[in-house]
Structure formats: structure tokens, C-alpha cells
């Protein structure tokens, strides 16, 4: 079969077929009387093998080795190709994020594009001071998606604080940019996301924080509950009560419960009463609950403290009585 016919049937250009011949990758086994290349069925089969291996990302040199060395094992080469492809995809993802960040800022001209790119380079610096400088620079106006991406990966406390400060002042797409961080399998990413969302006042942030109340990590739940409770959101009550019971940020949780009780005392009363009853074998838990009662509005606090003053544990009973007396005197 002559080269033109092979090109039509295989989809490989005549130029590429001649290149394969020059490299010794696919050499036609025959020549016509006029000296034209003539391909056998075996040659054509080899052409299709070459094209198939090219789809895996092999170079022509690698393909020649694969086809000519029957003992060449694929495992190592395939592993190298996987690593190279993953590296290329990572670069492409970084490029995509950079393009989206530039696009979201709606630049008016190429000078604006260059400024944003410079800021993004600063945020990607390995030096923490350089990253912080990029965020706090007077001309810095980093798009919210880029800030959110930086916050979710930032381990330095000072830089993270600067990023949250900047993000809280961004004008749009803030909560939406952070919310995916709450679904991360990395607990540190979820903690960074919830801290940043806690500083945002909008309803979209509150919705994302509500979902974080069920997070498997206690610190994520605590940050979400404290942020929501301080906004008067009653769905935070169960987590806040558990924080008191478990002694994790129990003072802060008690203060927030006290503020919430002014609007809806019944739910908090029921939750605390239930925990007092459930902790009959743990005086330390009951003592923490009694101490938290002092933060509630006086009528509710006194009602529960008078009950706790009858506790079988002397320390719990004395603390409850003393707090009740202090409230009544005050």
C-alpha cells in the first residue's frame, strides 16, 4: 500500500509517516519499481500501535523502545507518565485559579491585570512576611476567591489574620468562596474556613456555619456555634450546651447561651435541665453547668440554681446556693 493510501486509512499525515521513516520508527518494508514507499499489513499495524501509544503521552523515542524491546516492562514508564501528568494537571489547576481570580476582579485594562497577577504571586510566596505584605499593601485589592484560597491553605497565624481581615472587607462572593472549605477532608482546612466565615456578617456565611454544627471536629463545631450564637441563632444551642458539659470553651459558650436566653429561654432551660439529669454520676459536669447558669437571665438562672442547690454533691450544692445568693443580692 502506497503512502498516500496509508495516510488516508490511518489518519496519519504523509509528512508524519515520512518522519517515522526517518526516525526508524515505522519503515516501509518495500519499494515500488519507481522507488515509492510501499507499506505491508505489518507496517500498517505498527503505525496503529505507534498512534495508540502516543495517546498515553509517550514520546516517539519511548515508543520505539517499547515496540523494539520485548523485555521492556511498562510499569516504570507508566508510573513516570502518571507522575508527569499529575504535575501538568496541577500546573493547569493553578493557571485556572489564577485566570478565575483575574476574571472575578473585572479588570479595566492590562495594567490592572498585571497588578492582580503581582498580588497573586505575593500570596504564593514561600515567605510569610511577603504574603502578609501582599495582603496589607495599600493598593491591594485581591479578589475574594483568591483570598479564600489563600486562607484555606495558610498555616501562619499572622498571615491568616491579615487574610481574614482583607476577606471581611471584600464586596462579593466571600462566603461562597469559603464554604467549600467546610467540606474538605483536611480538618485544618475546615478550621480555617470556619474561622473566616465566623467573621463575615452576611446570611450566606450563617448558612454555611449552620452546616458546620455537625462537623466531626469539636473545634469546628465550637467556632460555628459561638459565631451563630452571638448572632442570636438558636440552632447553636445544642452545641453550646455540649461545650459546657465537655468543658471545651465552656466559659465562652455560657456567655453566648446567656445572651440567647434573653430571646428564647425555654430551649436553653430544657437542654441544661436535661444535661443536669443525665450527669448524675459526674459531679464535675454538674459543677460546670451550675457555673454556666450564672450567665443566664436572673429568673431562669435562679430557677435552675435552686434545684441544683439540692444536689447530692456538696461542692455542686454549695456553688449553686452561693451563685443564687449572689444573684438575689445583686
C-alpha positions in Angstrom: 0.0 0.0 0.0 1.5 3.4 -1.0 2.0 6.2 1.5 -1.0 8.3 0.3 -3.4 5.4 0.8 -1.9 4.6 4.2 -2.3 8.2 5.2 -6.0 8.2 4.2 -6.7 5.0 6.0 -4.7 5.6 9.2 -5.4 9.3 9.6 -1.6 9.9 9.9 -0.3 12.6 7.5 2.2 11.7 4.9 4.6 14.2 6.5 4.4 12.3 9.8 4.8 8.9 8.0 8.0 10.2 6.4 9.1 11.4 9.8 8.5 8.0 11.3 10.6 6.5 8.5 13.4 8.9 9.1 13.5 8.0 12.8 13.3 4.3 12.0 10.1 4.0 13.9 8.0 2.7 11.1 9.9 1.9 7.9 8.0 0.6 4.9 9.3 -2.9 4.1 9.0 -2.4 0.4 9.6 0.0 -2.5 7.8 0.1 -5.8 9.7 -0.1 -9.1 9.6 3.7 -9.1 11.1 3.9 -5.6 7.9 4.9 -3.8 7.4 3.6 -0.2 5.2 0.6 0.0 3.7 -0.5 3.4 2.8 -4.0 4.3 0.0 -5.1 6.6 2.5 -5.5 9.4 3.8 -1.9 8.8 0.3 -0.5 9.0 -0.3 -2.5 12.2 2.8 -0.9 13.7 1.6 2.6 12.7 -1.6 2.0 14.6 0.5 0.8 17.6 2.5 4.0 17.5 -0.6 6.1 17.4 -2.1 4.2 20.3 1.0 4.7 22.5 1.1 8.4 21.6 -2.3 8.8 23.2 -0.7 7.8 26.5 1.7 10.6 26.3 4.8 8.6 25.3 7.5 10.3 23.2 8.4 8.8 19.8 11.7 7.7 21.3 9.9 5.9 24.1 7.5 4.3 21.6 10.4 3.0 19.6 11.9 1.4 22.7 8.5 -0.2 23.7 8.0 -1.7 20.3 11.5 -2.9 19.7 12.4 -4.3 23.1 10.0 -7.1 24.1 11.6 -7.3 27.5 10.9 -3.6 28.3 8.4 -3.6 31.2 5.7 -1.0 31.2 5.4 -0.4 34.9 8.2 2.1 35.5 7.4 4.1 32.3 3.7 4.2 33.1 4.4 5.4 36.6 6.6 8.2 35.2 3.9 9.2 32.8 1.3 9.3 35.6 3.6 11.5 37.8 4.3 13.8 34.8 0.6 14.1 34.0 -0.4 14.8 37.6 2.3 17.6 37.7 0.9 19.0 34.5 -2.6 18.9 35.8 -1.5 20.7 39.0 0.0 23.5 36.9 -3.2 23.7 34.8 -5.3 23.9 38.0 -3.1 26.7 39.3 -3.4 28.5 36.0 -7.2 28.1 36.1 -7.4 29.5 39.6 -5.3 32.5 38.5 -7.4 33.2 35.5 -10.6 32.9 37.5 -9.2 35.3 40.1 -8.3 37.9 37.4 -11.7 37.4 35.8 -13.6 37.9 39.0 -11.9 41.3 39.6 -13.2 42.5 36.3 -10.0 44.4 35.3 -10.5 47.5 33.3 -7.2 47.1 31.4 -3.9 45.2 31.2 -2.3 47.3 33.9 -5.0 46.1 36.3 -4.4 42.5 35.2 -0.7 42.8 35.8 -1.3 44.3 39.3 -3.6 41.4 40.2 -1.1 38.8 38.9 1.6 40.5 41.1 -0.6 40.2 44.1 -1.3 36.6 43.4 2.5 35.9 43.2 2.9 37.6 46.5 0.2 35.4 48.1 2.0 32.3 46.7 5.4 33.4 48.2 7.2 30.9 50.4 8.0 33.8 52.8 5.2 34.5 55.3 6.2 38.2 55.6 6.0 38.6 51.9 2.5 37.0 51.9 1.3 39.3 54.6 2.8 42.3 52.9 0.9 41.4 49.7 -2.4 41.3 51.6 -1.9 44.6 53.5 -0.3 46.6 50.7 -2.2 50.0 50.2 -3.1 49.1 46.6 -4.1 45.6 47.4 -7.5 44.6 46.2 -7.3 40.9 46.0 -10.3 39.1 44.5 -12.4 37.2 47.1 -11.8 33.7 45.5 -8.0 34.2 45.7 -8.2 35.4 49.3 -10.4 32.4 50.2 -8.0 30.0 48.5 -5.1 31.6 50.4 -6.9 31.4 53.8 -7.7 27.8 53.4 -4.1 26.9 52.9 -2.4 29.5 55.2 -0.7 28.0 58.3 1.0 31.2 59.6 -1.2 32.8 62.2 -0.3 36.4 61.4 -0.8 36.0 57.6 -4.1 34.2 58.2 -5.3 37.1 60.4 -4.4 39.5 57.6 -6.2 37.4 55.1 -9.4 37.2 57.2 -9.2 41.0 57.7 -9.0 41.5 53.9 -11.7 39.0 53.1 -14.1 40.6 55.6 -13.8 43.7 53.5 -14.3 42.1 50.1 -17.5 43.1 48.5 -18.9 39.9 47.0 -18.5 36.1 46.6 -16.9 35.9 50.0 -18.9 33.2 51.8 -19.4 31.3 48.6 -15.7 31.2 48.1 -15.0 29.9 51.7 -17.9 27.4 52.0 -16.3 24.6 50.0 -13.5 24.6 52.6 -16.0 23.2 55.2 -16.4 20.0 53.1 -12.6 19.4 53.0 -11.3 16.1 54.2 -8.5 18.0 55.9 -9.6 19.2 59.4 -7.1 22.1 59.3 -8.8 23.4 56.2 -12.2 23.2 57.8 -10.9 25.0 60.9 -9.5 27.8 58.8 -12.8 28.0 56.8 -15.0 28.3 59.9 -12.8 30.9 61.5 -13.0 33.1 58.3 -16.8 32.5 58.0 -17.3 33.5 61.6 -16.0 37.0 60.8 -18.5 37.5 58.0 -21.8 39.1 58.9 -24.0 38.0 56.0 -26.7 35.4 55.9 -24.8 33.2 53.4 -22.0 32.9 55.9 -24.5 32.0 58.7 -26.0 29.3 56.4 -22.5 27.8 55.9 -21.8 27.9 59.6 -25.1 26.1 60.4 -23.9 23.2 58.3 -20.6 23.2 60.3 -22.5 22.5 63.6 -22.5 18.8 62.6 -18.8 18.7 61.8 -16.9 15.7 63.3 -14.3 18.0 64.7 -15.1 19.6 68.1 -13.2 22.8 67.3 -15.0 23.4 64.0 -18.4 22.8 65.8 -17.3 25.2 68.6 -16.3 28.0 66.3 -19.5 27.7 64.3 -21.7 27.6 67.4 -20.1 30.6 69.1 -20.4 32.6 65.9 -24.0 31.6 65.3 -25.0 32.0 68.9 -23.5 35.5 69.0 -25.9 36.3 66.1 -28.9 35.1 68.0 -29.3 31.9 66.1 -31.0 29.2 68.3 -29.7 26.3 66.3 -26.4 26.7 68.0 -27.9 25.9 71.5 -27.2 22.1 71.5 -23.6 22.5 70.5 -23.1 25.3 73.1 -24.6 23.2 75.8 -22.3 20.3 74.9 -19.4 22.6 75.1 -20.3 23.5 78.7 -20.8 19.8 79.5 -17.5 18.8 78.0 -15.5 21.8 79.3 -14.4 23.0 75.9 -14.6 26.8 75.8 -17.3 26.4 78.4 -16.9 30.0 79.6 -17.4 31.5 76.2 -20.3 29.0 75.5 -22.0 30.0 78.7 -21.8 33.7 77.9 -23.4 33.1 74.5 -26.1 30.9 76.0 -26.8 33.8 78.4 -27.3 36.2 75.5 -29.5 33.7 73.6 -31.6 33.0 76.7 -32.9 36.6 76.6 -34.8 35.7 73.4 -35.7 32.1 73.8 -35.2 30.7 77.4 -37.3 27.6 77.1 -35.0 25.7 74.7 -31.9 26.5 76.8 -33.7 25.6 80.0 -34.7 22.2 78.7 -31.2 21.5 77.4 -29.5 22.4 80.6 -32.0 20.6 82.8 -31.6 17.5 80.7 -27.9 17.6 81.0 -28.1 18.0 84.8 -30.3 15.0 85.0 -28.1 13.0 82.6 -24.9 13.7 84.5 -25.9 12.2 87.9 -22.6 10.3 88.0 -20.3 13.1 87.1 -20.2 16.0 89.7 -17.6 17.9 87.6 -20.0 18.1 84.7 -22.8 19.3 87.0 -20.5 21.9 88.5 -19.7 23.3 85.1 -23.4 23.5 84.3 -24.1 25.3 87.6 -21.3 27.8 86.9 -22.8 28.4 83.4 -26.2 29.1 84.9 -24.9 32.3 86.4 -24.6 33.7 82.8 -28.4 33.3 82.2 -31.1 35.9 82.8 -31.8 36.1 86.6 -35.2 34.5 86.7 -34.1 31.5 84.7 -30.8 31.2 86.5 -32.4 31.3 89.9 -35.0 28.7 89.0 -32.3 26.2 88.0 -29.8 27.1 90.7 -32.4 26.5 93.4 -32.8 23.0 92.0 -29.0 22.5 91.8 -28.6 23.7 95.4 -30.2 20.3 96.4 -27.5 18.3 94.6 -26.1 15.3 96.4 -22.6 16.5 95.8 -21.6 19.2 98.4 -19.4 21.2 96.1 -22.2 21.4 93.4 -24.8 22.3 96.0 -22.7 25.0 97.7 -21.7 26.6 94.4 -25.3 26.7 93.3 -26.5 28.2 96.6 -23.7 30.8 96.5 -24.5 31.8 93.0 -28.2 32.0 93.7 -27.5 34.2 96.7 -25.2 36.4 94.7 -27.8 36.9 92.0 -30.6 37.7 94.6 -28.3 40.2 96.3 -27.4 41.8 93.1 
